[in-house]
Amino acid sequence: MPIVEVGIATVQLGDSAKKLASASFYVTAAKARLYLAAADQTARDATAVGLLLTKALSITRAAATNQYKKWSCGIDFLNDAYAPPAIDAGIYNSNKWKVTGNTTNAGVPAIDTVYVPEYLITGVVMASDGISADLTDAPVSAFVTEFVATALSKYYTAFTSVISIQRNDS
């Protein structure tokens, strides 16, 4: 399965109903790297990606307001030989792991939740409730270790522990 690099640039806006919406654009990985390597916002705005995001914003009502705006840019690594799983494989994005962890928000203890789609049906030891994964058994324990070491909460604070990982079908 060949993996290709693709840059993704996004501008996200908040509206009067306090809802978020975004526009994302594929860009070359090279242009994404130039944006990410820029020293400050003025330099980022001068890159091709910065100009694209600025021009996209300029055709919105948000451009003239002080409302919530978020710019982001990154590089995705895609399997360009994608083929959807067979129907009888029963692999659905709606079958999720609900990962709940301890974190903080402005120094106050908090809890945050992240969802991981397409949970494993087999190969994960489940607790007696049949919903919660055993956090001490592989491959879940390896995920917990990396999650706590690397992931940030929606408050941009580190997770200190994982409370539970549960099957969550939506």
C-alpha positions in Angstrom: 0.0 0.0 0.0 1.8 3.1 -1.2 1.7 6.0 1.3 1.7 9.6 -0.1 2.1 12.9 1.6 -0.7 15.5 1.2 -0.8 18.9 2.9 -4.1 20.1 4.3 -4.7 23.8 5.2 -7.9 24.7 7.1 -9.6 27.8 8.3 -12.3 27.3 11.0 -14.9 29.9 11.9 -17.4 30.3 14.7 -20.8 31.7 13.9 -23.6 33.6 15.8 -25.1 30.3 17.0 -21.7 29.4 18.6 -21.2 26.6 16.0 -17.9 25.9 14.2 -17.5 25.2 10.5 -14.4 24.9 8.4 -13.0 24.9 4.9 -10.1 22.6 4.2 -7.9 22.6 1.1 -5.4 20.0 -0.1 -2.0 21.6 -0.8 1.3 20.0 -1.7 3.3 18.7 1.3 6.2 21.1 0.2 3.9 24.1 0.5 2.6 22.9 3.9 6.1 22.6 5.1 7.0 26.2 4.1 3.9 27.4 6.0 4.9 25.4 9.1 8.5 26.5 8.9 7.7 30.2 8.8 9.1 32.2 11.7 5.9 34.1 12.6 2.3 34.9 11.5 3.5 37.6 9.0 5.9 35.1 7.4 3.2 32.4 7.4 0.7 34.8 5.7 3.3 35.4 2.9 3.5 31.7 1.9 1.2 30.1 -0.7 -0.8 28.4 2.0 -1.1 31.6 4.0 -2.3 33.5 1.0 -4.9 30.7 0.2 -6.3 30.8 3.8 -6.3 34.6 3.8 -8.1 34.8 0.5 -10.6 32.1 1.5 -11.3 34.1 4.6 -11.7 37.3 2.5 -14.8 35.9 0.8 -16.6 35.3 4.1 -18.5 37.6 6.5 -16.0 36.6 9.2 -13.2 38.6 7.6 -14.6 41.8 8.8 -15.4 40.7 12.4 -13.5 39.8 15.5 -15.2 36.4 15.8 -13.5 33.1 16.4 -11.1 32.1 13.6 -8.6 29.3 13.6 -6.0 28.6 10.9 -4.3 25.2 10.7 -2.0 23.4 8.4 -0.6 19.9 8.5 0.6 17.0 6.5 -1.5 13.8 6.1 0.0 10.5 5.1 -2.6 8.7 2.9 -2.9 5.2 1.5 -3.5 6.1 -2.1 -4.6 2.5 -2.9 -7.7 2.8 -0.8 -10.5 0.2 -1.4 -13.5 0.1 0.9 -14.0 -3.0 3.1 -16.5 -5.5 1.9 -20.1 -5.1 3.2 -19.9 -8.5 4.9 -16.8 -7.4 6.8 -19.0 -5.3 9.1 -16.4 -2.4 9.4 -18.2 0.8 10.1 -16.9 4.2 11.3 -19.9 4.4 13.6 -18.4 1.6 15.8 -16.2 3.7 17.9 -14.0 3.5 21.0 -14.9 6.2 23.5 -11.6 7.1 25.2 -12.2 9.1 28.4 -9.2 10.6 30.2 -8.2 12.9 33.1 -6.7 16.3 32.2 -6.9 19.9 33.4 -8.6 23.1 32.3 -6.9 26.2 33.5 -5.4 24.2 36.3 -8.7 22.7 37.4 -9.1 18.9 37.1 -11.2 18.0 34.0 -12.3 15.0 31.9 -12.2 14.9 28.2 -13.3 12.3 25.6 -11.9 11.4 22.3 -13.5 8.9 19.8 -11.5 6.4 17.7 -13.6 4.9 14.8 -13.9 1.2 13.7 -13.1 -0.5 17.0 -11.7 -4.0 16.9 -14.3 -6.7 17.3 -11.8 -9.4 18.3 -8.3 -9.1 19.8 -9.2 -6.8 22.7 -9.9 -8.2 26.1 -13.2 -6.7 27.4 -14.2 -6.1 31.1 -17.2 -8.1 32.5 -19.6 -5.4 31.4 -18.8 -6.3 27.7 -18.5 -2.5 26.9 -15.2 -1.5 28.5 -11.8 -2.6 27.3 -9.2 -4.0 29.7 -6.8 -1.1 29.9 -3.9 -3.4 31.0 -4.1 -5.8 28.1 -2.4 -5.4 24.7 -3.1 -3.7 22.3 -5.1 -1.4 24.5 -2.4 -0.9 27.1 0.1 0.2 24.3 -2.5 2.7 23.0 -3.0 4.0 26.6 0.7 4.6 27.1 1.1 6.5 23.8 -2.2 8.4 24.3 -1.1 9.7 27.8 2.5 10.5 26.5 1.4 12.3 23.4 -2.3 13.4 23.0 -3.6 16.8 24.3 -7.2 17.4 25.5 -9.6 19.9 23.9 -8.2 22.3 26.5 -4.7 21.8 25.0 -3.5 20.2 28.2 -1.9 16.8 28.6 -3.9 13.7 29.6 -2.7 12.4 33.0 -4.5 9.0 32.7 -7.1 7.1 30.8 -10.3 6.5 32.9 -12.0 4.1 30.4 -12.1 3.0 26.8 -15.6 1.8 25.9 -17.4 0.6 22.8 -19.7 3.4 21.6 -21.9 2.6 18.6 -23.6 5.7 17.1 
